[in-house]
Amino acid sequence: MVGNKSTLPFRCVIIDDEPPAIVVVTNYIKRMNELHLVAAFGNAMEAKKYIEENHPEIIISDIKMPGKSGIDFVKGLAYQPSVIFASAYDQYAINGFELGVIDFLRKPFSFQRFSNAIHKIIKPKITLLPEASESDPFIFLKADRIIHRVIISRISYFQAFGNYCKVFFVDGTTRIYNSKISSIEELVKPHGFLRAHKSFVISTLKVESFTSQSVVINQTVIPIGESYKKTVVNYFKSISNGGFNKKSLTT
């Protein structure tokens, strides 16, 4: 979901039924010159009218709230800004990513983690990547009526967007291509990629940590679908170098 990114600072709205959580996010926003807090609400119903009339660029919203959940709220918005969900409950990450939110922050989260999420919206980090050689594996994907050569080692994961697919690169940038995720899966499977969820294909080489419920890539929590859990856990078990603890993945 992308709002209007033509001006700075980016106008932010906080939605959370817990005042201490609003205080934390408010202080984080004040520490970033690129952001400006324009409103904070204790529930989604109060926030809806303001957001649709004022079109802020960024919403930081709790999920489990009285009245209407953050998920139902985002689904019902006519205007679609960039959304970051913040919740103490990991199980909601799946719903959030299926809605196309920018990031999921598990409470409590640090300022650095918050900043990383914000920069996915306002200023994708730029890293110096090595020049691609002729031997680097690649695939061709179509976007904007042009066929692009995409170096596989520079991909962190793919996310399904209906008949399209969003690619998340290691340098923090993203791009949407005209390919279904099922087609993508077949292309990249020989190169260390694994289907972890109906909406996600991940690079196993980029996984920083994982549980039976999710994997973490570039500090982003990616859900593991129930029907893919056995395959994912067995894969990491097969490549483990003696440090695999099966019991820890069943809790």
Protein Blocks (a to p, Z undefined) as FASTA:
>chain_A
ZZdfkbccdddddddfbfklmmmmmmmmmmpmkbccfbdcfbfklmmmmmmmnopabdcd
dfbdghiafklmmmmpmbdcddddddfbfklmmmmmmnopabdcdddddfklmmmmmmmm
moccddddddddfklccddddeehiacdddfklpfbdcdehjaccdddfkopacdddddf
klmmmmmmmnopacfbfkbccdfklpmbdcfkbcceehiacdddfklmmmmmmmmmmmpg
hiacfklmmZZ
